[in-house]
Amino acid sequence: MIVFNSLPVSSSLRVTSKFGIRNTGIKGASRKHLGIDVGKDRNKDKTYILAVKSGTILLNSFNRIRGWMVVIKHNEKYSTLYQHLAVQSPLPVGTKVEAGDIIGVMGSTGTSSGVHLHFELHENGKAVVPLPFLQNIESEETAMTESEIKDLVKETIKEILDGKNTKNSAWFKKEFAGKEDEIAKLTDGKRPQGYATREEVSAIVARALKI
């Protein structure tokens, strides 16, 4: 039994196509899906492909179906395959890699309908379902529960409203250097970058107009 020590991508694991029989509608694509497809990181320009476990680069080549692909041999029994890389991996055959090492950039080379990673796990040369080996690995994005995310959002909003950890911007300091006393007459100066209520805005305007 092999144990993965990293996800195969530099983002959360978003599986877009599972292992098994499928109908893609894409000419040349196999109906028997021997791996899983993982979607790109929607928040970044690039999604990096990572080695799931230490091993040696066994193959680094181009295939008209698989596109740019890499195979890592982990031991005599197990190997992993990564395909549709954007460009050829910079790691030559024979390179030793550790879990989490970047081996390439996610792309859409070969027979592909969009940017994604096709990932396979081979046991004694036969493709096996890889998802169970990945589901116990948590990335930073997936480690938080829905409740924890809500609490974080509430805490962040409260800090903004309370004006915590806010300071005058560099442009403000430059623009109003030496005029701090005058500015203080318009506001209380307690939270320079905090959100202002309508009452506070009214007070600032009234002070400025000396109403």
Backbone as a chain_set.jsonl record, in Angstrom:
{"seq": "MIVFNSLPVSSSLRVTSKFGIRNTGIKGASRKHLGIDVGKDRNKDKTYILAVKSGTILLNSFNRIRGWMVVIKHNEKYSTLYQHLAVQSPLPVGTKVEAGDIIGVMGSTGTSSGVHLHFELHENGKAVVPLPFLQNIESEETAMTESEIKDLVKETIKEILDGKNTKNSAWFKKEFAGKEDEIAKLTDGKRPQGYATREEVSAIVARALKI", "coords": {"N": [[0.842, -1.199, 0.0], [0.583, 2.171, -0.915], [1.358, 5.417, 0.376], [0.334, 8.641, -0.042], [1.932, 11.807, 0.217], [1.385, 14.362, -0.487], [-0.862, 16.573, -2.229], [-1.595, 16.409, -5.782], [-1.6, 18.878, -6.953], [-1.158, 22.479, -6.673], [-3.235, 23.552, -5.177], [-6.578, 23.375, -3.807], [-8.16, 20.144, -3.901], [-10.004, 19.613, -6.602], [-11.994, 17.62, -8.126], [-12.827, 16.95, -11.389], [-13.504, 14.948, -13.113], [-14.085, 11.579, -12.634], [-12.556, 8.331, -11.981], [-13.039, 5.635, -14.263], [-15.676, 4.383, -16.506], [-16.762, 6.616, -19.002], [-18.335, 9.211, -20.997], [-17.072, 11.484, -22.945], [-17.445, 12.974, -25.256], [-15.462, 14.071, -26.669], [-13.401, 13.875, -29.417], [-11.133, 11.28, -29.79], [-10.605, 11.05, -27.122], [-10.36, 8.809, -24.398], [-12.89, 6.431, -23.479], [-12.711, 4.857, -21.297], [-11.761, 5.884, -18.414], [-8.762, 6.148, -16.934], [-7.794, 7.431, -14.754], [-8.019, 10.349, -12.657], [-9.441, 13.592, -13.237], [-8.299, 16.804, -12.431], [-9.29, 20.028, -11.56], [-8.234, 23.428, -12.355], [-6.702, 26.044, -10.311], [-8.842, 28.532, -9.643], [-8.331, 31.051, -8.741], [-5.815, 31.876, -9.389], [-3.256, 32.567, -11.843], [-1.645, 30.475, -12.65], [-1.531, 26.948, -12.075], [0.294, 24.744, -10.231], [1.855, 21.572, -10.8], [2.37, 18.921, -8.627], [4.576, 16.524, -7.098], [3.263, 13.625, -5.663], [4.458, 11.964, -3.933], [7.739, 10.982, -2.834], [10.243, 10.075, -5.246], [11.499, 8.943, -8.469], [12.008, 10.548, -11.584], [10.649, 8.942, -14.229], [9.693, 9.119, -16.791], [9.484, 11.696, -19.209], [7.918, 13.26, -21.471], [6.29, 13.901, -24.735], [3.0, 13.268, -25.892], [0.553, 12.714, -28.354], [-2.029, 12.363, -27.455], [-1.939, 12.435, -24.629], [-0.488, 14.733, -24.274], [2.028, 16.933, -22.899], [3.729, 15.043, -20.549], [4.474, 13.421, -17.409], [6.014, 10.785, -15.66], [6.379, 9.354, -12.517], [8.375, 7.168, -10.733], [7.851, 5.492, -7.803], [8.407, 3.277, -6.223], [9.221, -0.239, -6.575], [6.713, -1.181, -7.052], [4.765, 0.867, -7.322], [3.774, 3.708, -9.311], [3.238, 7.087, -10.526], [1.318, 9.102, -12.787], [1.248, 12.098, -14.651], [-0.489, 14.24, -16.685], [-1.109, 16.426, -19.597], [0.374, 18.741, -19.146], [1.334, 22.196, -19.305], [3.714, 22.935, -20.587], [6.796, 21.255, -21.394], [8.088, 19.44, -18.639], [10.698, 20.715, -16.562], [12.31, 18.869, -15.403], [14.618, 16.383, -15.905], [14.703, 12.91, -17.008], [15.423, 10.579, -14.464], [15.793, 12.331, -12.407], [15.654, 12.924, -8.93], [12.878, 13.351, -6.828], [10.958, 14.965, -4.243], [8.048, 14.604, -2.138], [5.591, 16.989, -2.879], [7.24, 18.574, -4.417], [7.559, 20.777, -7.212], [6.687, 19.769, -10.406], [5.821, 20.626, -12.796], [3.593, 22.713, -14.821], [0.102, 23.121, -14.827], [-1.815, 22.438, -17.726], [-3.2, 22.283, -21.078], [-2.443, 20.54, -23.067], [-2.207, 18.082, -25.755], [-4.966, 15.788, -26.204], [-7.498, 17.489, -25.088], [-10.044, 19.32, -23.379], [-9.79, 21.609, -21.968], [-7.92, 23.507, -19.481], [-6.447, 21.376, -17.191], [-5.486, 18.739, -14.895], [-4.685, 15.443, -15.635], [-4.529, 12.671, -13.704], [-2.909, 9.709, -12.757], [-2.608, 6.601, -10.954], [-0.488, 3.893, -10.784], [-0.328, 0.463, -10.139], [1.834, -2.098, -10.026], [2.043, -1.732, -12.771], [-0.584, -1.487, -13.595], [-3.432, 0.585, -13.91], [-5.014, 2.028, -11.112], [-7.695, 3.086, -8.907], [-7.121, 6.341, -7.87], [-8.188, 8.235, -6.098], [-8.972, 7.508, -3.344], [-6.492, 7.549, -2.067], [-5.872, 10.167, -1.939], [-7.783, 11.567, -0.55], [-7.431, 11.834, 2.177], [-5.587, 13.756, 2.503], [-5.126, 16.998, 3.39], [-5.346, 20.24, 2.081], [-4.317, 23.689, 2.577], [-6.476, 25.224, 1.785], [-8.669, 23.504, 2.033], [-8.77, 22.738, 4.644], [-10.249, 24.204, 6.456], [-13.403, 24.348, 8.047], [-16.872, 24.986, 7.115], [-18.079, 26.447, 9.131], [-15.857, 27.524, 10.442], [-14.852, 29.182, 8.447], [-16.925, 31.078, 8.251], [-16.728, 32.226, 10.803], [-14.192, 33.38, 10.6], [-14.623, 35.305, 8.591], [-16.508, 36.953, 9.907], [-14.941, 37.857, 12.033], [-12.953, 39.277, 10.653], [-14.466, 41.323, 9.412], [-15.415, 42.613, 11.703], [-13.034, 43.588, 12.796], [-12.381, 45.443, 10.846], [-14.51, 47.256, 11.062], [-14.16, 48.076, 13.682], [-11.807, 49.315, 13.418], [-9.35, 48.187, 13.984], [-5.872, 47.444, 13.856], [-5.373, 49.294, 11.832], [-3.747, 51.827, 9.977], [-2.511, 55.106, 9.094], [-2.303, 55.68, 5.601], [0.58, 55.703, 3.382], [0.496, 57.72, 1.41], [-1.29, 59.477, 2.612], [0.047, 60.336, 4.896], [2.131, 61.725, 3.667], [0.761, 63.722, 2.234], [-0.562, 65.198, 4.218], [1.352, 65.942, 6.045], [2.458, 67.5, 8.951], [0.055, 68.646, 9.395], [-1.461, 67.382, 11.203], [-2.828, 68.166, 13.551], [-4.888, 69.77, 12.595], [-6.345, 67.947, 11.095], [-7.138, 66.264, 13.123], [-9.099, 67.751, 14.311], [-11.25, 67.347, 12.729], [-11.833, 64.629, 12.748], [-11.959, 61.866, 15.104], [-9.67, 60.48, 15.029], [-9.147, 57.86, 15.758], [-9.439, 55.551, 14.226], [-8.147, 55.496, 11.409], [-8.397, 54.142, 8.9], [-10.776, 52.843, 9.103], [-14.229, 51.929, 8.462], [-16.668, 54.505, 8.073], [-19.568, 55.622, 9.784], [-22.811, 56.976, 8.867], [-23.436, 58.978, 10.662], [-20.9, 59.694, 11.607], [-19.728, 60.68, 9.27], [-21.394, 62.869, 8.818], [-20.711, 64.38, 11.061], [-18.038, 64.949, 10.509], [-18.27, 66.541, 8.178], [-19.763, 68.638, 9.244], [-17.954, 69.683, 11.119], [-15.943, 70.474, 9.393], [-17.215, 72.511, 7.992], [-17.71, 74.105, 10.036], [-20.163, 74.181, 11.378]], "CA": [[0.0, 0.0, 0.0], [1.335, 3.419, -0.992], [0.781, 6.539, 1.111], [0.697, 9.922, -0.633], [2.297, 12.847, 1.184], [1.032, 15.668, -1.041], [-1.807, 16.608, -3.334], [-0.864, 16.539, -7.049], [-1.726, 20.256, -7.44], [-0.87, 23.524, -5.68], [-4.518, 24.142, -4.799], [-7.449, 22.362, -3.25], [-8.429, 19.041, -4.83], [-11.325, 19.762, -7.23], [-12.064, 16.55, -9.121], [-13.811, 17.273, -12.423], [-13.88, 13.707, -13.78], [-13.61, 10.468, -11.814], [-12.023, 7.102, -12.57], [-14.052, 4.697, -14.748], [-16.286, 4.564, -17.818], [-17.358, 7.93, -19.188], [-18.538, 9.646, -22.38], [-16.632, 12.874, -22.951], [-17.853, 13.688, -26.463], [-14.247, 14.631, -27.268], [-12.793, 12.935, -30.345], [-9.809, 10.806, -29.404], [-10.53, 10.842, -25.671], [-10.72, 7.451, -24.006], [-14.11, 6.272, -22.687], [-12.301, 4.213, -20.054], [-10.908, 6.875, -17.757], [-7.859, 5.395, -16.061], [-7.301, 8.293, -13.679], [-8.968, 11.409, -12.31], [-9.101, 14.927, -13.721], [-8.32, 17.807, -11.366], [-9.441, 21.363, -12.114], [-7.228, 24.44, -12.033], [-6.972, 27.017, -9.26], [-9.542, 29.638, -10.301], [-7.894, 32.332, -8.174], [-4.448, 32.174, -9.784], [-2.973, 32.407, -13.271], [-1.022, 29.165, -12.866], [-1.661, 25.899, -11.066], [1.479, 23.906, -10.359], [1.708, 20.13, -10.619], [3.277, 18.507, -7.563], [4.787, 15.093, -6.865], [2.479, 13.207, -4.498], [5.351, 11.184, -3.053], [9.117, 10.972, -3.322], [10.506, 9.07, -6.275], [12.426, 9.279, -9.55], [11.351, 10.809, -12.866], [10.832, 7.788, -15.111], [9.343, 9.519, -18.149], [9.199, 13.115, -19.413], [7.809, 13.272, -22.932], [5.049, 14.398, -25.319], [2.156, 12.284, -26.552], [-0.517, 13.482, -29.0], [-3.234, 12.215, -26.639], [-1.667, 12.862, -23.249], [0.23, 16.0, -24.239], [3.248, 16.823, -22.102], [3.429, 14.143, -19.435], [5.563, 12.992, -16.529], [5.754, 9.598, -14.842], [7.309, 9.227, -11.39], [8.45, 5.838, -10.13], [8.001, 5.657, -6.353], [9.107, 2.054, -5.793], [9.079, -1.294, -7.576], [5.299, -1.521, -7.226], [3.879, 2.001, -7.614], [4.209, 4.895, -10.056], [2.146, 8.025, -10.79], [1.397, 9.748, -14.084], [0.69, 13.456, -14.682], [-0.521, 14.609, -18.106], [-1.658, 17.698, -20.079], [1.159, 19.869, -18.645], [1.36, 23.321, -20.246], [4.971, 22.801, -21.334], [7.584, 20.129, -20.887], [8.652, 19.59, -17.302], [12.137, 20.99, -16.612], [13.03, 17.809, -14.7], [14.987, 15.29, -16.81], [14.565, 11.538, -16.529], [16.445, 10.232, -13.484], [15.789, 13.315, -11.326], [15.013, 12.526, -7.683], [11.944, 14.365, -6.349], [10.32, 14.736, -2.95], [6.624, 14.925, -2.128], [5.343, 18.422, -2.878], [8.096, 19.264, -5.385], [6.902, 21.184, -8.453], [7.203, 19.04, -11.561], [5.339, 21.268, -14.013], [2.469, 23.648, -14.741], [-1.11, 22.564, -15.417], [-2.112, 22.996, -19.042], [-4.255, 21.64, -21.868], [-1.808, 19.954, -24.24], [-2.749, 16.776, -26.119], [-6.416, 15.779, -26.395], [-8.015, 18.087, -23.86], [-11.058, 20.348, -23.619], [-9.504, 22.77, -21.129], [-6.802, 23.362, -18.545], [-6.673, 20.463, -16.077], [-4.49, 17.679, -14.729], [-5.12, 14.047, -15.604], [-3.611, 12.037, -12.756], [-3.086, 8.259, -12.645], [-1.803, 5.795, -10.039], [-0.285, 2.558, -11.327], [0.139, -0.573, -9.218], [2.371, -3.188, -10.849], [1.793, -1.428, -14.171], [-2.017, -1.403, -13.87], [-4.054, 1.783, -13.337], [-5.974, 1.791, -10.034], [-8.391, 4.31, -8.492], [-6.205, 7.108, -7.018], [-8.855, 9.175, -5.201], [-8.89, 7.169, -1.918], [-5.169, 7.864, -1.533], [-5.751, 11.622, -1.871], [-8.844, 12.181, 0.237], [-7.003, 12.089, 3.559], [-4.592, 14.83, 2.488], [-5.815, 18.286, 3.422], [-4.58, 21.427, 1.716], [-4.662, 24.849, 3.392], [-7.789, 25.705, 1.381], [-9.74, 22.6, 2.407], [-8.68, 22.381, 6.051], [-11.223, 24.962, 7.228], [-14.802, 23.981, 7.903], [-17.747, 26.108, 6.754], [-18.269, 27.249, 10.338], [-14.616, 28.26, 10.683], [-14.773, 30.244, 7.432], [-17.877, 32.111, 8.65], [-16.161, 32.913, 11.964], [-13.07, 34.196, 10.119], [-15.205, 36.456, 7.9], [-17.095, 37.825, 10.928], [-13.84, 38.475, 12.787], [-12.304, 40.252, 9.771], [-15.37, 42.473, 9.279], [-15.444, 43.315, 12.996], [-11.774, 44.326, 12.932], [-12.456, 46.613, 9.96], [-15.457, 48.203, 11.642], [-13.578, 48.607, 14.92], [-10.6, 50.068, 13.077], [-8.153, 47.563, 14.54], [-4.736, 47.21, 12.95], [-5.367, 50.226, 10.705], [-2.806, 52.938, 10.107], [-2.58, 56.052, 7.987], [-1.583, 55.274, 4.397], [1.789, 56.484, 3.099], [0.124, 58.937, 0.682], [-1.96, 60.375, 3.548], [1.1, 60.933, 5.722], [2.87, 62.681, 2.847], [-0.131, 64.815, 1.853], [-0.974, 66.0, 5.362], [2.447, 66.076, 7.0], [2.452, 68.754, 9.672], [-1.319, 69.14, 9.543], [-2.14, 66.384, 12.026], [-3.737, 68.819, 14.502], [-6.075, 70.21, 11.864], [-7.117, 66.755, 10.75], [-7.711, 65.753, 14.37], [-10.292, 68.532, 14.628], [-12.343, 66.848, 11.893], [-12.172, 63.258, 13.153], [-11.395, 61.514, 16.417], [-8.346, 59.923, 14.763], [-8.947, 56.547, 16.383], [-9.382, 54.465, 13.243], [-7.978, 56.214, 10.147], [-8.839, 53.407, 7.719], [-12.012, 52.136, 9.401], [-15.433, 52.43, 7.805], [-17.357, 55.566, 8.805], [-21.028, 55.598, 9.743], [-23.386, 58.217, 8.35], [-23.313, 59.983, 11.725], [-19.514, 60.161, 11.633], [-19.521, 61.504, 8.076], [-22.091, 64.13, 9.069], [-19.922, 65.117, 12.03], [-16.827, 65.429, 9.817], [-18.693, 67.638, 7.313], [-20.173, 69.761, 10.112], [-16.737, 70.276, 11.669], [-15.22, 71.146, 8.311], [-17.954, 73.738, 7.672], [-17.827, 74.823, 11.313], [-21.588, 74.381, 11.656]], "C": [[0.878, 1.25, 0.0], [0.599, 4.511, -0.218], [1.272, 7.826, 0.464], [0.972, 10.934, 0.475], [1.977, 14.257, 0.695], [-0.096, 15.503, -2.036], [-1.014, 16.746, -4.633], [-0.914, 17.953, -7.628], [-1.504, 21.241, -6.299], [-2.14, 24.271, -5.288], [-5.344, 23.062, -4.139], [-7.774, 21.328, -4.327], [-9.859, 19.161, -5.354], [-11.404, 18.784, -8.393], [-13.181, 16.856, -10.111], [-14.24, 16.046, -13.22], [-13.259, 12.539, -13.017], [-13.103, 9.294, -12.654], [-13.189, 6.237, -13.065], [-14.586, 5.032, -16.128], [-16.955, 5.935, -17.897], [-17.549, 8.2, -20.669], [-18.232, 11.131, -22.443], [-17.173, 13.664, -24.139], [-16.678, 14.318, -27.187], [-13.599, 13.564, -28.154], [-11.38, 12.561, -29.89], [-9.658, 10.552, -27.914], [-11.029, 9.455, -25.323], [-12.01, 7.429, -23.192], [-13.788, 5.621, -21.349], [-11.279, 5.114, -19.363], [-10.059, 6.184, -16.701], [-7.254, 6.245, -14.941], [-8.399, 9.239, -13.251], [-8.491, 12.714, -12.934], [-9.271, 15.916, -12.578], [-8.343, 19.191, -11.995], [-8.373, 22.332, -11.627], [-7.66, 25.297, -10.844], [-7.582, 28.242, -9.926], [-9.068, 31.008, -9.835], [-6.494, 32.741, -8.613], [-4.249, 31.903, -11.267], [-2.421, 31.022, -13.578], [-1.351, 28.215, -11.713], [-0.487, 24.957, -11.271], [1.155, 22.445, -10.076], [2.783, 19.668, -9.642], [3.416, 16.984, -7.497], [4.04, 14.691, -5.593], [3.313, 12.45, -3.474], [6.759, 11.218, -3.646], [9.304, 9.853, -4.343], [11.489, 9.574, -7.305], [11.638, 9.495, -10.843], [11.684, 9.669, -13.831], [10.586, 8.157, -16.568], [9.016, 11.003, -18.178], [9.134, 13.323, -20.923], [6.468, 13.83, -23.391], [4.339, 13.272, -26.042], [0.977, 13.041, -27.14], [-1.839, 13.389, -28.24], [-3.025, 12.812, -25.251], [-1.021, 14.238, -23.164], [1.546, 15.833, -23.503], [2.923, 16.039, -20.836], [4.689, 13.769, -18.666], [5.117, 11.743, -15.788], [6.821, 9.543, -13.759], [7.234, 7.807, -10.84], [8.74, 6.008, -8.65], [8.705, 4.45, -5.723], [8.859, 0.984, -6.852], [7.622, -1.592, -7.909], [4.45, -0.367, -7.754], [4.57, 3.107, -8.431], [2.993, 5.794, -10.259], [2.413, 8.743, -12.107], [0.649, 11.076, -14.04], [0.684, 13.914, -16.129], [-1.274, 15.91, -18.369], [-0.917, 18.899, -19.491], [1.231, 20.954, -19.731], [2.578, 23.261, -21.16], [5.73, 21.619, -20.752], [8.135, 20.425, -19.505], [10.156, 19.837, -17.407], [12.974, 19.884, -15.968], [13.35, 16.649, -15.645], [14.778, 13.921, -16.16], [15.729, 11.211, -15.595], [16.503, 11.193, -12.313], [15.05, 12.768, -10.105], [14.098, 13.668, -7.221], [11.395, 13.954, -4.987], [8.844, 15.094, -3.057], [6.435, 16.435, -2.027], [6.228, 19.204, -3.826], [7.293, 19.61, -6.642], [7.527, 20.436, -9.626], [6.728, 19.654, -12.879], [4.198, 22.217, -13.731], [1.262, 23.021, -15.444], [-1.417, 23.245, -16.749], [-3.229, 22.249, -19.741], [-3.674, 21.055, -23.144], [-2.368, 18.556, -24.503], [-4.233, 16.874, -26.407], [-7.064, 16.234, -25.105], [-9.012, 19.186, -24.206], [-10.828, 21.603, -22.799], [-8.376, 22.473, -20.168], [-7.195, 22.457, -17.383], [-5.5, 19.501, -15.965], [-5.192, 16.332, -14.797], [-4.078, 13.301, -14.788], [-3.93, 10.551, -12.637], [-2.153, 7.674, -11.592], [-1.718, 4.392, -10.62], [0.29, 1.634, -10.254], [0.541, -1.792, -10.041], [1.998, -3.001, -12.318], [0.332, -1.294, -14.552], [-2.614, -0.182, -13.181], [-5.09, 1.388, -12.291], [-6.573, 3.135, -9.614], [-7.508, 5.101, -7.524], [-6.88, 7.948, -5.937], [-8.787, 8.799, -3.73], [-7.552, 7.525, -1.268], [-4.97, 9.37, -1.341], [-6.719, 12.263, -0.885], [-8.463, 12.469, 1.682], [-5.944, 13.178, 3.655], [-5.326, 16.146, 2.403], [-4.862, 19.382, 2.974], [-5.026, 22.562, 2.612], [-6.068, 25.328, 3.064], [-8.914, 24.827, 1.901], [-9.758, 22.276, 3.895], [-9.734, 23.077, 6.901], [-12.635, 24.473, 6.974], [-15.619, 25.208, 7.521], [-17.951, 27.042, 7.941], [-17.046, 28.103, 10.633], [-14.455, 29.41, 9.694], [-15.692, 31.399, 7.801], [-17.333, 32.918, 9.825], [-15.026, 33.843, 11.556], [-13.578, 35.453, 9.427], [-15.774, 37.453, 8.904], [-16.01, 38.578, 11.689], [-13.159, 39.561, 11.96], [-13.15, 41.511, 9.622], [-15.395, 43.286, 10.559], [-14.186, 44.144, 13.191], [-11.781, 45.58, 12.059], [-13.351, 47.685, 10.565], [-14.903, 48.845, 12.909], [-12.317, 49.417, 14.654], [-9.328, 49.475, 13.649], [-7.106, 47.354, 13.444], [-4.757, 48.11, 11.722], [-4.427, 51.382, 11.0], [-3.016, 53.887, 8.933], [-1.753, 55.537, 6.811], [-0.403, 56.196, 4.153], [1.444, 57.791, 2.388], [-0.516, 59.956, 1.603], [-0.923, 61.1, 4.416], [1.866, 62.001, 4.95], [2.037, 63.923, 2.559], [-0.402, 65.759, 3.02], [0.095, 66.107, 6.456], [2.427, 67.456, 7.646], [1.066, 69.332, 9.904], [-2.155, 68.21, 10.427], [-3.16, 67.017, 12.98], [-5.021, 69.265, 13.82], [-6.978, 69.03, 11.507], [-7.818, 66.213, 11.991], [-8.976, 66.497, 14.757], [-11.514, 68.041, 13.837], [-12.795, 65.45, 12.311], [-11.586, 62.986, 14.531], [-10.025, 60.856, 16.266], [-8.097, 58.534, 15.307], [-8.816, 55.412, 15.374], [-9.321, 55.05, 11.84], [-8.458, 55.482, 8.899], [-10.096, 52.594, 7.987], [-13.178, 52.732, 8.641], [-16.116, 53.465, 8.687], [-18.867, 55.403, 8.679], [-21.525, 56.92, 9.173], [-23.299, 59.34, 9.39], [-21.909, 60.569, 11.752], [-19.218, 61.06, 10.436], [-20.173, 62.871, 8.266], [-21.293, 65.005, 10.025], [-18.679, 65.713, 11.385], [-17.172, 66.635, 8.946], [-19.033, 68.879, 8.143], [-18.948, 70.447, 10.691], [-15.989, 71.05, 10.609], [-15.885, 72.489, 7.962], [-18.159, 74.623, 8.888], [-19.297, 75.177, 11.602], [-21.847, 74.305, 13.157]], "O": [[1.798, 1.374, 0.809], [-0.631, 4.525, -0.165], [2.475, 8.083, 0.42], [0.331, 10.918, 1.526], [2.266, 15.235, 1.385], [-0.274, 14.434, -2.62], [0.143, 17.164, -4.59], [-0.333, 18.204, -8.684], [-1.64, 20.898, -5.125], [-2.116, 25.486, -5.09], [-4.861, 21.949, -3.931], [-7.674, 21.611, -5.521], [-10.814, 18.849, -4.642], [-10.947, 19.073, -9.499], [-14.34, 17.003, -9.724], [-15.242, 16.098, -13.933], [-12.05, 12.515, -12.784], [-13.218, 9.288, -13.879], [-14.205, 6.112, -12.381], [-14.02, 5.865, -16.837], [-17.634, 6.356, -16.961], [-16.986, 7.495, -21.507], [-19.055, 11.95, -22.033], [-17.343, 14.88, -24.051], [-16.853, 15.012, -28.188], [-13.286, 12.471, -27.682], [-10.545, 13.431, -29.641], [-8.697, 9.914, -27.485], [-12.012, 8.981, -25.891], [-12.221, 8.28, -22.327], [-14.515, 5.812, -20.374], [-10.092, 5.101, -19.69], [-10.577, 5.696, -15.696], [-6.315, 5.821, -14.267], [-9.58, 8.962, -13.46], [-7.294, 12.92, -13.133], [-10.26, 15.873, -11.847], [-7.522, 19.501, -12.858], [-7.699, 22.091, -10.626], [-8.819, 25.279, -10.43], [-6.905, 28.924, -10.696], [-9.372, 32.018, -10.47], [-6.026, 33.823, -8.259], [-4.975, 31.114, -11.871], [-2.696, 30.459, -14.638], [-1.436, 28.615, -10.552], [-0.296, 24.429, -12.366], [0.311, 22.122, -9.241], [3.961, 19.984, -9.808], [2.475, 16.254, -7.806], [4.173, 15.349, -4.561], [2.931, 12.313, -2.312], [6.928, 11.46, -4.841], [8.619, 8.831, -4.308], [12.231, 10.522, -7.051], [10.725, 8.734, -11.162], [12.841, 9.461, -14.197], [11.192, 7.582, -17.472], [8.349, 11.513, -17.278], [10.156, 13.536, -21.575], [5.618, 14.187, -22.576], [4.957, 12.44, -26.705], [0.443, 13.935, -26.483], [-2.686, 14.27, -28.381], [-3.842, 13.597, -24.769], [-1.006, 14.848, -22.095], [2.119, 14.744, -23.475], [1.953, 16.341, -20.14], [5.802, 13.795, -19.192], [3.974, 11.654, -15.341], [8.013, 9.669, -14.039], [6.154, 7.311, -10.522], [9.753, 6.598, -8.276], [9.504, 4.601, -4.799], [8.335, 1.29, -7.923], [7.334, -2.194, -8.944], [3.526, -0.583, -8.538], [5.756, 3.391, -8.266], [1.855, 5.333, -10.179], [3.56, 8.965, -12.495], [-0.438, 11.172, -13.471], [1.743, 13.976, -16.752], [-1.976, 16.43, -17.502], [-1.507, 19.969, -19.348], [1.192, 20.654, -20.924], [2.477, 23.509, -22.361], [5.335, 21.057, -19.731], [8.597, 21.534, -19.236], [10.821, 19.236, -18.25], [14.203, 19.948, -15.981], [12.431, 15.995, -16.138], [14.689, 13.796, -14.939], [16.881, 11.525, -15.895], [17.183, 10.918, -11.324], [13.956, 12.218, -10.228], [14.51, 14.828, -7.225], [11.371, 12.776, -4.629], [8.441, 15.813, -3.972], [7.051, 17.085, -1.182], [5.996, 20.396, -4.028], [6.45, 18.828, -7.082], [8.743, 20.467, -9.817], [7.177, 19.251, -13.952], [3.866, 22.497, -12.579], [1.395, 22.457, -16.53], [-1.296, 24.462, -16.883], [-4.096, 21.656, -19.098], [-4.327, 21.068, -24.188], [-2.927, 17.921, -23.609], [-4.715, 17.932, -26.813], [-7.17, 15.47, -24.145], [-8.848, 19.895, -25.198], [-11.586, 22.566, -22.917], [-7.927, 21.333, -20.05], [-8.162, 22.735, -16.674], [-4.631, 19.458, -16.836], [-6.18, 16.106, -14.098], [-2.895, 13.294, -15.128], [-5.086, 10.175, -12.44], [-1.054, 8.18, -11.366], [-2.739, 3.771, -10.914], [1.251, 1.971, -9.563], [-0.298, -2.435, -10.672], [1.681, -3.961, -13.02], [0.024, -1.016, -15.71], [-2.339, 0.067, -12.007], [-5.937, 0.528, -12.536], [-6.024, 4.191, -9.927], [-7.172, 4.589, -6.457], [-6.233, 8.337, -4.965], [-8.562, 9.684, -2.905], [-7.487, 7.772, -0.064], [-4.03, 9.802, -0.673], [-6.493, 13.387, -0.436], [-9.119, 13.275, 2.342], [-5.458, 13.49, 4.743], [-6.067, 16.389, 1.451], [-3.718, 19.45, 3.424], [-6.011, 22.424, 3.337], [-6.786, 25.788, 3.952], [-10.002, 25.327, 2.185], [-10.676, 21.602, 4.362], [-10.078, 22.58, 7.974], [-13.02, 24.215, 5.834], [-15.128, 26.334, 7.592], [-17.991, 28.263, 7.788], [-17.171, 29.263, 11.025], [-13.979, 30.486, 10.058], [-15.308, 32.563, 7.686], [-17.456, 34.142, 9.852], [-14.897, 34.948, 12.083], [-13.043, 36.541, 9.639], [-15.553, 38.658, 8.778], [-16.135, 39.773, 11.956], [-12.826, 40.628, 12.475], [-12.635, 42.627, 9.694], [-15.395, 44.516, 10.513], [-14.249, 45.268, 13.69], [-11.272, 46.63, 12.449], [-13.003, 48.865, 10.583], [-15.151, 50.021, 13.175], [-11.816, 50.114, 15.536], [-8.327, 50.177, 13.789], [-7.426, 47.122, 12.278], [-4.219, 47.74, 10.678], [-4.331, 51.851, 12.134], [-3.614, 53.527, 7.919], [-0.649, 55.024, 6.993], [-0.371, 57.324, 4.645], [2.006, 58.841, 2.7], [-0.328, 61.16, 1.424], [-1.009, 62.308, 4.637], [2.211, 63.049, 5.498], [2.541, 65.044, 2.63], [-0.465, 66.975, 2.838], [-0.212, 66.33, 7.627], [2.383, 68.469, 6.948], [0.919, 70.38, 10.533], [-3.385, 68.245, 10.403], [-4.238, 66.461, 13.19], [-6.107, 69.154, 14.388], [-8.203, 69.108, 11.604], [-8.959, 65.757, 11.916], [-9.833, 65.95, 15.451], [-12.657, 68.286, 14.223], [-13.979, 65.123, 12.24], [-10.811, 63.786, 15.056], [-9.301, 60.688, 17.247], [-6.957, 58.07, 15.319], [-8.148, 54.415, 15.648], [-10.338, 55.098, 11.149], [-8.883, 56.121, 7.936], [-10.452, 51.736, 7.179], [-13.135, 53.89, 8.225], [-16.142, 53.323, 9.909], [-19.381, 55.085, 7.606], [-20.754, 57.867, 9.014], [-23.111, 60.506, 9.041], [-21.734, 61.779, 11.901], [-18.54, 62.078, 10.569], [-19.591, 63.9, 7.925], [-21.2, 66.218, 9.836], [-18.307, 66.85, 11.677], [-16.46, 67.639, 8.965], [-18.656, 70.001, 7.805], [-18.905, 71.676, 10.75], [-15.463, 72.133, 10.865], [-15.203, 73.472, 7.673], [-18.697, 75.726, 8.799], [-19.625, 76.293, 12.007], [-22.988, 74.448, 13.595]]}, "num_chains": 1, "name": "protein.A"}
